[in-house]
Amino acid sequence: MRTMRSAVGMVAVATSMVLLLTACAEPRKAPPSGVSETELGAYRDLIDEQTWLYSGLAADYVKPEVERIELDVGDWSAALTACELPIEEIAESDPEQALLAEYTCRAKYQLNAGALALLNTAQLNYLYDYYQDTLIPCLALRGIRLETIPTRNEIVDVARFGSYPWHPFDQLFDYGLGMSAPDDLIASCPPFPPDGIFDRFRNQL
């Protein structure tokens, strides 16, 4: 009887300690937003290279130097509209100059860092941890297992410039064909941490 009481007492103590530790543990919080000037510069250079690549100009055409102007969303949209209006007229007489004018317009006017809301490396690592610690185990409990999972470095490299980050649901549903994740799965296995920085990705599932 004494042995039984001792065992019960040990279980009670252990349970109390677990509850105490759980109560004291702070929930994991997303790292602060913001990217370094180096990261922001690399992002802008990448976008500029892609804009030039798909400009339609010949490969041997010399890319002009363009001074960038950073604007908020409203001013950026207005600036693009204003400088692109004459392009149609130019295109009728000189298509090549029209393409150059369009590239120059898009290269010149840039969204500021606040409007871009880029994910920094710490935030992407936080998202990867959520996948590994919470979302993927949640899916496994429901009999859903992923064929492949990119490495941490692969996910960070893909999404560090603001594009949609890799997501476990990508392997489960073909969004191009309209096969979206069911509401009950999203409710039981939240696809993103409950942090506002990921809200802009939720409606893409």
C-alpha positions in Angstrom: 0.0 0.0 0.0 2.8 2.4 0.9 4.5 1.6 -2.4 1.3 2.4 -4.3 0.9 5.7 -2.4 4.5 6.6 -3.1 4.0 6.0 -6.8 0.8 8.0 -6.9 2.6 10.8 -5.1 5.5 10.8 -7.6 3.1 11.0 -10.5 1.3 13.9 -8.8 4.5 15.7 -8.3 5.7 15.1 -11.9 2.3 16.2 -13.2 2.5 19.4 -11.1 5.9 20.2 -12.4 4.8 19.7 -16.0 1.9 22.0 -15.5 4.0 24.6 -13.8 6.6 24.5 -16.6 3.9 24.8 -19.2 2.3 27.7 -17.4 5.6 29.5 -17.2 6.7 28.9 -20.8 6.1 31.8 -23.1 4.7 31.1 -26.5 7.1 31.4 -29.3 6.9 34.8 -31.0 7.8 35.7 -34.6 11.0 37.7 -34.9 10.7 41.5 -35.6 10.0 42.6 -39.1 12.5 44.4 -41.3 15.4 43.6 -43.6 18.9 44.9 -43.7 20.0 47.4 -46.3 22.1 44.6 -47.8 19.1 42.3 -48.1 16.9 45.1 -49.5 19.6 46.0 -52.0 19.9 42.4 -53.1 16.2 42.1 -53.5 16.0 45.3 -55.7 18.9 44.1 -57.8 17.2 40.8 -58.4 13.9 42.4 -59.4 15.8 44.8 -61.7 17.6 41.9 -63.4 14.3 40.1 -64.0 12.6 43.3 -65.3 15.4 43.8 -67.8 15.5 40.1 -68.8 11.8 40.1 -69.6 11.7 43.6 -71.1 11.6 42.3 -74.6 14.8 44.1 -75.6 17.5 42.4 -77.5 20.1 40.6 -75.4 22.9 42.8 -76.7 21.1 46.0 -75.8 22.9 48.1 -73.2 21.0 48.4 -70.0 20.7 52.1 -68.9 21.6 53.3 -65.4 18.4 54.3 -63.7 18.1 56.2 -60.4 15.6 54.5 -58.1 12.9 56.4 -56.3 11.2 54.7 -53.4 7.4 55.4 -52.9 4.5 54.1 -50.9 1.8 52.0 -52.6 -0.4 54.9 -53.7 2.3 57.2 -55.0 4.0 54.2 -56.7 0.9 53.2 -58.6 0.3 56.8 -59.7 3.9 57.2 -60.8 3.8 54.0 -62.9 0.5 55.1 -64.5 1.8 58.5 -65.4 5.0 57.4 -67.0 3.5 54.5 -68.9 0.7 56.5 -70.5 2.9 57.9 -73.4 4.4 54.4 -74.1 1.6 53.3 -76.3 2.1 56.4 -78.6 5.9 55.7 -78.7 5.3 52.1 -79.6 3.5 53.0 -82.8 6.6 54.7 -84.2 9.5 53.0 -82.3 8.7 49.7 -80.6 12.2 49.4 -79.2 12.1 52.8 -77.6 8.7 51.9 -76.1 10.2 48.8 -74.5 13.1 50.8 -73.1 10.7 53.5 -71.7 8.7 50.8 -70.0 11.8 49.2 -68.4 13.0 52.6 -67.3 9.7 53.5 -65.7 9.5 50.2 -63.7 13.2 50.4 -62.7 12.9 54.0 -61.6 9.8 53.7 -59.3 10.2 51.3 -56.5 8.0 50.4 -53.5 9.6 51.4 -50.2 10.7 48.7 -47.7 7.5 49.1 -45.6 5.3 48.5 -48.6 7.3 45.5 -49.7 7.0 43.8 -46.3 9.8 41.4 -47.1 10.4 38.4 -44.8 13.8 38.4 -43.2 15.9 35.4 -42.7 14.9 35.1 -39.0 11.2 35.1 -39.9 11.8 32.4 -42.6 13.6 30.3 -40.0 10.7 30.8 -37.6 8.3 29.6 -40.3 10.4 26.5 -41.1 10.4 25.7 -37.4 6.6 25.9 -37.3 6.4 23.5 -40.3 8.7 21.0 -38.6 7.4 21.3 -35.0 3.7 21.9 -35.5 2.2 21.6 -39.0 4.0 18.5 -40.4 3.4 16.4 -37.2 -0.3 17.6 -37.2 -0.7 16.3 -40.8 1.1 13.0 -39.9 -1.5 12.4 -37.1 -4.2 12.6 -39.8 -2.3 10.1 -41.9 -1.0 12.7 -44.3 2.7 12.4 -45.0 4.8 14.4 -47.4 7.0 12.8 -50.0 9.8 15.4 -49.7 10.5 18.3 -47.4 13.0 21.0 -48.6 15.8 21.8 -46.3 15.9 24.9 -44.2 18.4 26.6 -46.5 16.3 25.8 -49.6 13.2 27.4 -48.1 15.1 30.5 -47.0 16.8 30.9 -50.3 13.5 30.7 -52.2 11.5 33.0 -50.1 14.0 35.5 -48.7 13.1 38.0 -51.5 9.4 38.2 -50.7 8.0 35.5 -52.9 5.5 33.0 -51.5 7.4 30.6 -49.3 7.3 26.8 -49.9 4.4 25.3 -48.0 3.6 21.6 -47.0 0.2 22.0 -48.6 1.8 22.6 -52.0 2.4 18.8 -52.3 -1.2 18.0 -51.2 -3.3 20.3 -53.4 -3.1 21.5 -57.0 -4.0 25.2 -56.6 -3.6 25.7 -60.4 -6.6 23.3 -60.9 -8.6 24.8 -58.1 -7.9 22.0 -55.6 -7.7 24.0 -52.4 -7.1 22.8 -48.9 -10.4 21.9 -47.2 -11.6 24.2 -44.4 -11.6 21.4 -41.8 -7.9 20.7 -42.4 -7.0 24.4 -42.3 -8.9 24.6 -39.0 -7.3 21.6 -37.4 -3.8 22.1 -38.8 -3.3 25.9 -39.2 -1.0 26.4 -42.2 0.8 29.3 -40.7 1.8 30.5 -37.3 -0.8 33.0 -35.7 1.3 36.0 -36.6 0.2 38.9 -38.8 3.3 38.8 -40.9 2.0 35.7 -42.7 -1.6 36.9 -43.3 -0.9 37.9 -46.9 -0.1 34.2 -47.7 -3.2 32.7 -46.2 -5.6 33.6 -49.0 -3.2 31.8 -51.5 -4.0 28.4 -50.1 
